[in-house]
């Protein structure tokens, strides 16, 4: 059974920084892609960033240059470093992982990020 446990959300002022973490357990390996999505109130869930097993990354245009995704394969953990946060970054952020061993897409429970003065 795969579990994705997120941490690091919270309230931050505009221009501030946060780092989200997502620890994976179960059948998620270093070769599986992992990423972050977000969902703001009244909006659809959208891709923020992902990193493949080979280390390639992709970012939403709205976060390029401000967010950085990384992974620690030894800890089976993916991180999202967020700087220069804007009020429009406010959302619930979800960790995602695709397991090649059982061809299943897994989601974390979500962590709230609020950017407000």
C-alpha beads as a LAMMPS data file, in Angstrom:
LAMMPS data file: protein, C-alpha beads

117 atoms
116 bonds

1 atom types
1 bond types

-500.0 500.0 xlo xhi
-500.0 500.0 ylo yhi
-500.0 500.0 zlo zhi

Masses

1 110.0

Atoms # bond

1 1 1 0.000 0.000 0.000
2 1 1 1.395 3.374 -1.035
3 1 1 1.258 6.323 1.306
4 1 1 2.230 9.875 0.441
5 1 1 2.603 12.081 3.501
6 1 1 2.914 15.810 2.896
7 1 1 4.182 18.468 5.252
8 1 1 5.356 22.052 5.193
9 1 1 2.268 24.044 4.300
10 1 1 1.146 27.099 6.202
11 1 1 0.481 30.811 6.137
12 1 1 3.097 33.090 4.610
13 1 1 3.193 36.717 3.553
14 1 1 3.525 37.699 -0.101
15 1 1 7.149 37.436 -1.146
16 1 1 7.826 34.767 1.439
17 1 1 9.035 31.202 1.074
18 1 1 7.911 27.722 2.022
19 1 1 9.212 24.231 1.430
20 1 1 6.822 21.339 1.013
21 1 1 7.880 17.744 1.588
22 1 1 6.255 14.509 0.515
23 1 1 7.495 11.213 1.896
24 1 1 6.478 8.132 -0.055
25 1 1 6.207 4.609 1.303
26 1 1 5.134 1.398 -0.341
27 1 1 5.629 0.595 -4.001
28 1 1 7.027 3.953 -5.070
29 1 1 10.600 3.661 -6.268
30 1 1 13.264 6.085 -7.403
31 1 1 12.327 5.359 -11.013
32 1 1 8.759 6.590 -10.581
33 1 1 7.704 10.122 -11.394
34 1 1 6.587 12.284 -8.501
35 1 1 5.117 15.724 -8.485
36 1 1 2.954 18.415 -6.999
37 1 1 -0.471 19.643 -7.991
38 1 1 -2.592 22.354 -6.442
39 1 1 -6.235 23.237 -6.238
40 1 1 -7.539 26.665 -5.346
41 1 1 -11.147 27.202 -4.231
42 1 1 -13.509 27.012 -7.182
43 1 1 -10.775 25.947 -9.574
44 1 1 -9.627 22.692 -11.082
45 1 1 -6.592 20.851 -9.795
46 1 1 -3.535 21.850 -11.812
47 1 1 -0.003 20.607 -12.244
48 1 1 2.620 22.644 -10.407
49 1 1 5.755 20.624 -11.057
50 1 1 6.977 17.081 -11.458
51 1 1 10.251 15.197 -11.558
52 1 1 10.788 11.938 -13.412
53 1 1 12.786 8.991 -12.203
54 1 1 15.588 10.182 -14.455
55 1 1 15.571 13.617 -12.852
56 1 1 13.874 15.588 -15.612
57 1 1 11.606 18.327 -14.348
58 1 1 8.629 20.232 -15.663
59 1 1 6.938 23.312 -14.228
60 1 1 3.731 25.205 -14.770
61 1 1 4.438 28.526 -16.467
62 1 1 3.001 30.372 -13.478
63 1 1 5.683 29.045 -11.113
64 1 1 8.765 28.911 -13.343
65 1 1 11.675 30.715 -11.751
66 1 1 10.014 30.711 -8.323
67 1 1 9.438 27.045 -7.482
68 1 1 11.979 24.227 -7.535
69 1 1 11.156 20.539 -7.323
70 1 1 13.727 18.053 -6.122
71 1 1 13.854 14.523 -4.796
72 1 1 15.948 12.539 -2.362
73 1 1 15.801 8.965 -3.590
74 1 1 17.456 7.623 -0.457
75 1 1 14.545 9.015 1.570
76 1 1 11.938 8.460 -1.148
77 1 1 10.938 12.073 -0.637
78 1 1 10.103 14.859 -3.038
79 1 1 10.354 18.541 -2.139
80 1 1 8.880 21.734 -3.510
81 1 1 10.829 24.852 -2.635
82 1 1 8.653 27.905 -3.176
83 1 1 9.992 31.472 -3.132
84 1 1 8.514 34.851 -4.015
85 1 1 5.095 33.524 -3.132
86 1 1 2.060 35.393 -4.400
87 1 1 -1.537 35.442 -3.161
88 1 1 -2.516 33.514 -6.290
89 1 1 -0.357 30.626 -5.084
90 1 1 -2.877 30.048 -2.313
91 1 1 -4.248 26.529 -2.691
92 1 1 -4.231 23.024 -1.314
93 1 1 -1.090 21.357 -2.603
94 1 1 -1.201 17.650 -3.339
95 1 1 1.688 15.258 -3.762
96 1 1 1.365 12.801 -6.617
97 1 1 3.249 9.669 -7.589
98 1 1 2.798 7.172 -10.372
99 1 1 3.794 3.642 -9.461
100 1 1 5.067 1.561 -12.368
101 1 1 4.841 -1.572 -10.248
102 1 1 1.048 -1.454 -10.078
103 1 1 0.316 1.198 -12.741
104 1 1 -1.546 3.330 -10.237
105 1 1 -1.585 7.083 -9.658
106 1 1 -1.404 7.945 -5.965
107 1 1 -2.266 11.154 -4.126
108 1 1 -1.412 12.599 -0.771
109 1 1 -3.996 14.110 1.540
110 1 1 -3.049 17.672 0.647
111 1 1 -1.460 20.526 2.549
112 1 1 -2.812 24.074 2.668
113 1 1 -0.650 26.952 1.493
114 1 1 -2.024 30.414 2.152
115 1 1 -0.244 33.534 0.940
116 1 1 -1.695 36.600 2.583
117 1 1 -0.684 39.738 4.407

Bonds

1 1 1 2
2 1 2 3
3 1 3 4
4 1 4 5
5 1 5 6
6 1 6 7
7 1 7 8
8 1 8 9
9 1 9 10
10 1 10 11
11 1 11 12
12 1 12 13
13 1 13 14
14 1 14 15
15 1 15 16
16 1 16 17
17 1 17 18
18 1 18 19
19 1 19 20
20 1 20 21
21 1 21 22
22 1 22 23
23 1 23 24
24 1 24 25
25 1 25 26
26 1 26 27
27 1 27 28
28 1 28 29
29 1 29 30
30 1 30 31
31 1 31 32
32 1 32 33
33 1 33 34
34 1 34 35
35 1 35 36
36 1 36 37
37 1 37 38
38 1 38 39
39 1 39 40
40 1 40 41
41 1 41 42
42 1 42 43
43 1 43 44
44 1 44 45
45 1 45 46
46 1 46 47
47 1 47 48
48 1 48 49
49 1 49 50
50 1 50 51
51 1 51 52
52 1 52 53
53 1 53 54
54 1 54 55
55 1 55 56
56 1 56 57
57 1 57 58
58 1 58 59
59 1 59 60
60 1 60 61
61 1 61 62
62 1 62 63
63 1 63 64
64 1 64 65
65 1 65 66
66 1 66 67
67 1 67 68
68 1 68 69
69 1 69 70
70 1 70 71
71 1 71 72
72 1 72 73
73 1 73 74
74 1 74 75
75 1 75 76
76 1 76 77
77 1 77 78
78 1 78 79
79 1 79 80
80 1 80 81
81 1 81 82
82 1 82 83
83 1 83 84
84 1 84 85
85 1 85 86
86 1 86 87
87 1 87 88
88 1 88 89
89 1 89 90
90 1 90 91
91 1 91 92
92 1 92 93
93 1 93 94
94 1 94 95
95 1 95 96
96 1 96 97
97 1 97 98
98 1 98 99
99 1 99 100
100 1 100 101
101 1 101 102
102 1 102 103
103 1 103 104
104 1 104 105
105 1 105 106
106 1 106 107
107 1 107 108
108 1 108 109
109 1 109 110
110 1 110 111
111 1 111 112
112 1 112 113
113 1 113 114
114 1 114 115
115 1 115 116
116 1 116 117
